[in-house]
């Protein structure tokens, strides 16, 4: 395995990948690699008060404050308002900060205002990489569900699962490197490539194995099963939606036919009632 290197999003988030023997010396992977918490995400804001204000609001999850900055007191984006795709000194966008902070409402707002989900920071990490870049104290069943919703928002905005940072890490490799099983599961269900390898030639499973991440290893080994189940669930949902559309179309056709028959009946009755005028179209 390659010598230690800088992490997928820079700033010491991942202090490098050591050999398997080094991994065994650090059974607590989070302690070995460190965790890029919100204070570190907020560092390096040197591109103006507007950018700092947007990032601060996104990190706090303060949607009203962010809207006020973005839209002004009277609402509505204008040329005089801050750029929602503005970056800090590390190239991180407001969207990246919101994603890493678990600020779902703000992520939804930013994407609706066309914040770029494909933008990459100075180490080529995208918002999809930042889904797993939350602090460890932000991991719980409830917060995992929020992060899953954020992942879904990015996917609906057509953010790529397979974009690579400068270390060759995809979003799945980043999630494994961060030890974030909930995000890794979500990415697998979204059909992320479990066989993708980083610039050291390591797959997600090999990284998890090297760091003795037992439950992550089991999850990755079950990837084909997880993805098959997700695919079947999606196919069932698609089939149900298609059937619902067919039923709605049938109901619409039935209603249109009934309306046409009612109109024809009314016309016939009018013809009988006013024969001298040659039917209802000559009435009056």
Secondary structure as GFF3:
##gff-version 3
##sequence-region A 1 284
A	DSSP	alpha_helix	20	25	.	.	.	ID=ss1
A	DSSP	alpha_helix	29	33	.	.	.	ID=ss2
A	DSSP	alpha_helix	38	41	.	.	.	ID=ss3
A	DSSP	alpha_helix	49	60	.	.	.	ID=ss4
A	DSSP	alpha_helix	63	71	.	.	.	ID=ss5
A	DSSP	alpha_helix	94	100	.	.	.	ID=ss6
A	DSSP	alpha_helix	104	112	.	.	.	ID=ss7
A	DSSP	alpha_helix	127	130	.	.	.	ID=ss8
A	DSSP	three_ten_helix	136	138	.	.	.	ID=ss9
A	DSSP	alpha_helix	141	156	.	.	.	ID=ss10
A	DSSP	alpha_helix	171	177	.	.	.	ID=ss11
A	DSSP	alpha_helix	181	189	.	.	.	ID=ss12
A	DSSP	alpha_helix	204	210	.	.	.	ID=ss13
A	DSSP	alpha_helix	214	221	.	.	.	ID=ss14
A	DSSP	alpha_helix	223	273	.	.	.	ID=ss15
A	DSSP	three_ten_helix	275	277	.	.	.	ID=ss16
A	DSSP	three_ten_helix	280	282	.	.	.	ID=ss17
###
